Amino acid sequence: MLDKYNREINYLRVSITDRCNLHCVYCRPKEGISLQGHEDILRYEEIIRVVSIAVKMGLIKVRVTGGEPLVRRGCIDFLSQLKKIDGLQDISLTTNGIFLEKCAQNIFDAGVSRINISLDSLNKDKYSKITREGDLDAVLRGIAKAEEVGFSPIKINTVAIKGFNDDEVLDFARLAVDKPFQIRFIELMSVGQPGLDCHKDYLPAKQLLQKISEHYELERIENNHNKSAGPARIFKIKGGRGEIGFINPVSHHFCSTCNRLRLTSDGKLRACLLNEAEIDLKKALRENCSDAELEKLIWDAVLLKPKQHDLICTENILKKCTRNMSEIGG
């Protein structure tokens, strides 16, 4: 699928729930969040239908997200059904890792071999603070179990926050020396109604890269061989087992190479995380649309994809995306 700017769109992020067992301060407000009801979210069979049509149109990669996907009943059976879609080459999962120790083997057996785990601090107290009472030990056990089971790659997603975890940059980098993990630092984005000042707490990725480069010799790895590769700039630490990645949507956006769409848990198809335009697939699905009509709606979303996102800094104010990350799919 080619959009108006000749970008090949072949990657779909699918949020299967807006619910989460954590309340990370940059993702979900602590109180006042209106959770979607059972009938508000897409049924699994509806998601399978959307993905099946999109694969025929050129989709090759799906990442399942939330909220926290593992809180939704039937998630692992759903992953097994995704695996059966002919032509879908890559299925991965993003999780906060709390339930991973228990579920890792079943996820792997369902056909998912690639996993992303959100982890913003290696300090118990700081982790509890950023997640509002999350259990770091449970996540670390989940990561260890994922490694034991055989997931590869295991990607650790760390949102960089000034004054909070910037003093842990080298600790995270050291994980990529000792373990075959890809440690990915993500710039803080102004999405929804978070409990952070996204301008004051923003930390550009180049500062992290500079700090790590002062301690480790880094070699840039190009992703050109993989047409479904994500936006991270990847580096290998000389002598290390893993990799370091930087995702910088604010300081140096990667819109010119963006290859993805996002299906929200309530059935809206978004062409850009940081642009409000959406196509309502749920309404069409519930009205028994034909496959041709569904394909047309997917094309409509592709053609809505902007040249670049709206996350800009004007007079020291970051433009916000109004929906919470947990609703869109992080």
N, C-alpha and C positions, 0 to 999 in steps of 0.2 A: 504494500500500500504506500503510494507516494502522496505526500501532502502538497500544498501550494508552493512550498519552497524546496521541493524535490528531495525532502528527507524521507527515508524509508521507515515506515512505522510498522514495527514487527514485535513489539513488546507491550504486554498488558499487565498492569498491576491491579489485582483484584482484592478489594477489602470485603471480607465476609462478615464482619461485625464492627460496630462502633464501640462495643463494650471492651473493657480492659480491667485487669485486676490491679493495675497501677494507675497513678495519677501524676505522671511526670509533669513538672511545672511548665515546660515549654510546649506541652502537647494538649493537655486537658485542664480546664479549670477545676479547682478542688470541689466547688459546689455549684449548683445551679445548672448543671449540664442536663439536657433533655435527651434521654436515651431512646433509641428507636424501639418500637414494639416488634413482635414476631412478624406481623403482616407488613411492616414497613420495610423490612430487608428482603433482598432477593433470596428466593429458595435456591437450594443447591442445583436442582435440575434446570432452573432458569439460567444460572451462571454457566452451567455446562453447555447449554444451548448457545449462549452468546459466544463463548470461547470456540465452540465447534464452527460456528459461522465465520468468526474472525480468522481462524486457522485457514479456512478455505480462501480467505482474502489475502493471506500472507503472514499472519501472525505465527511466530515460532517460539515465543517465550512468554511464560506466565509466572508472576511472583504473587503468592498469596500472602495478604497482610490483614491487619485489623485497623483500629483496636488491636487486641491481642487475639489472633486467630484461634489459638488453642482453647479459648474459653467457650467457643461455640461448639455445641454438641454435634457430633458427626463429622468433625473437621477431617479426621484421618480417612474415613471412608470417602469423603469428597475428594481428597487428594488422590486416592486410588482411581476414582472415576476420571479425573483429569488425565491421569497417566494413560488411560485407554484411548484418548482422542488421537486419531491417526494424523500425523503431521506435526504435532506439538513436540518440539525438540527439547525444551528445557522447562522444568518446573522447579521453583524454589520457594522458600518460606522465610518470612521475617517474623521473629518472635522476641519477646523480652526475656525468654529463657527460664522463667520461674517454673514452668511445668515441663521443661525439656528433659530433665533427668528421667521422669516417668514415661515420657512419650517418644523419646528419640528413636528407639528401635522400631516402633510402629510406624513412625513417619518415614524412616529409611526404607522399611519393608513396603510401604505404599508407593515407593518409586521416586521419592524426593531425596536427592543426594547432596543438594546445595542448600546452605542455611545461613541466614544473617541473624545475628543476636545483638540487640541493643544493650549497650553497657557504657554508662557515662562516668563511672568512677570505680576505682579499685579499692576505695576506702569505705568501710562499712557504714560509718556515720554519714558520710557525704552521699553515698548511694541511697541510704534511707531518706535523706533530706530531698534529693532531687526527684525520687520516685514517690515520695510521701508514703514511707513505711515499707518499701520493698526489701526483700531478703537477698543480700549479695551472695551469701553462701549457697543459696539455692541456685542462683544463676551460674556460679562457678562450677557447681556439681553438674549442672546441665551442659555446660561447655565441655567439661571433661568426658561426659557420657557421649556427647556428639562426636568427639574425637575418637573415642573407643569404638563406637558403632561404625565409623568410617566415612562420615560426611566430609566432602571435599569439593570446593573450598569451604572453610568456616570463616565467615566474615564477621568481625566485631565492629559495630557501628557506634561511634562516639561523637556526640554533639559537643563541639568545643564552646565553652562558656567562660568568658573573661572573669577572673577572680574566683572561679569555682573549681574547675578541673584543669586549668592551664598549667598548674604545677605538677600534674600527673602525666604530661605529654611523654616524657622519657620512660615512665613506667609502662605506659601502653606500648611504646615503640619496642621496649625490651621483650614484650610478648612475641613480637614478630622476629626477634632473634632466637628465642628459645622454642617457639612453637610454629607449626606450619599454618599459621593463621594470617588472614589479611586484616590488618587494623586500619579502619577507615575513619578519618576525622571529617566531620560534616559541619559546615558553617551554620550557625543559628539563623533560622528564618522566621520572619514575622507572619505566623499563621494562626488564625483563630484568636482565642482569648487566653493566651498563656499567662502564667504567673511570673514572667520575666520581662524586663525592659529590653526589648530586642535590639535597640540601638546601643544602649549603655553596655549590655552584656555581650555584644557581638565581638567575635575574635576572628580576624581574617586568616585564612589557611596559610598564607605565605609566612606568617609569623611562626606557625607550628613547624612548617617545612624548614625554616631557617634554624630553629632551635634543635631539631632532630639532626640536621646536617652538620651542626657543630660537634656532634658526638658520634655520628655514624656516617659511613660512606654510602651514599645512595646512588642507585643506578636506575634511570627511568625505563619503564617497560611500556611499550606501545601496545594498544588494544586493537590495532587495525585489522588483525587477522580474524577478529570475532565481531561479526556484524550485529550481534545482539548485545555487545558489551555496554556496560553502564557508563555513567559520567565521571567516574573516579580517575584521577591521575595516579598511576600506580608506580611505586618505586620498590626496588629490591634492596635490602640492607646487605652489604657485602659480608659474607660469612654467616648470614642469618638463614633461618628455615622458612620464614614467612615474608610478607610484603607489607608496605605502608601505602595507604591510599588517602587522597584528599579530594573531597567533594565541595566545591566552592560556588554555590548558586548565586551568592551575593556579590563577591569580589570579582568574579570572572565567570559570568554565566556561560553555560555550555549548550545554549538553546539551538545553535546552528547544527548540532549533531544529535539532538534529542530524538529518540525513536519510540517514545512510549505514549500510551493512553492509560487512563485510570478509570476503573469501574468502582464507584462508591458502593458502600453496603446497602444504600437505599436505591440502587439501580440507576444512578446518573453516570453517564459516560463523559469524562472530562479529558480534554486534549492537553491540558496543562495544569499542573498542580497549583500554580500561582496565578491562574486566570479563571474568572468566575463562570465562564461559558460552559454549559452542560447540556447534554442530550438525554432526555428521559426515556430510558429503555424499559424500565419497570412498567410504565403505563402501557407501552405497546405490547409487552409480553403478557400482561394481565388481560389485554383485549384480544388475545389470540392472533397476533400479527403473523403474517407469513414469513418464511425465511428471506424472501426477496425484500420485504418491508424492513426486516431487521438489518439486513445487509445495507440497505439505503441509510438507515439511521447511523450505523457505524461509519459509513462514508461521510455523512454529515459532520460527525465528530472530528474525523480526520481533517476535513476541510476547514474546521473551526480553529485548528491549531495555529496559534499566533507565531509571528516571526521570532518573538522573544517574550519572556514573561514580564509581569508587571511589578515585580519586586525591585523597586528602585528607591534610591535615597535622594529625597528632595528637601533641601533646607534642614538637613539632619533628622529627617523623619522617614522611616522605612514604611513604604506602602504595604498594607496588610492584606492577606487573604482572609475573608470573613469566616469561612468554615473551619472548624477545628481539625487538626491533623488526623485525629482518631476517626472522624467522619469520612475523610477523603481516602485514607489509606496511606500510612507513612512509608 
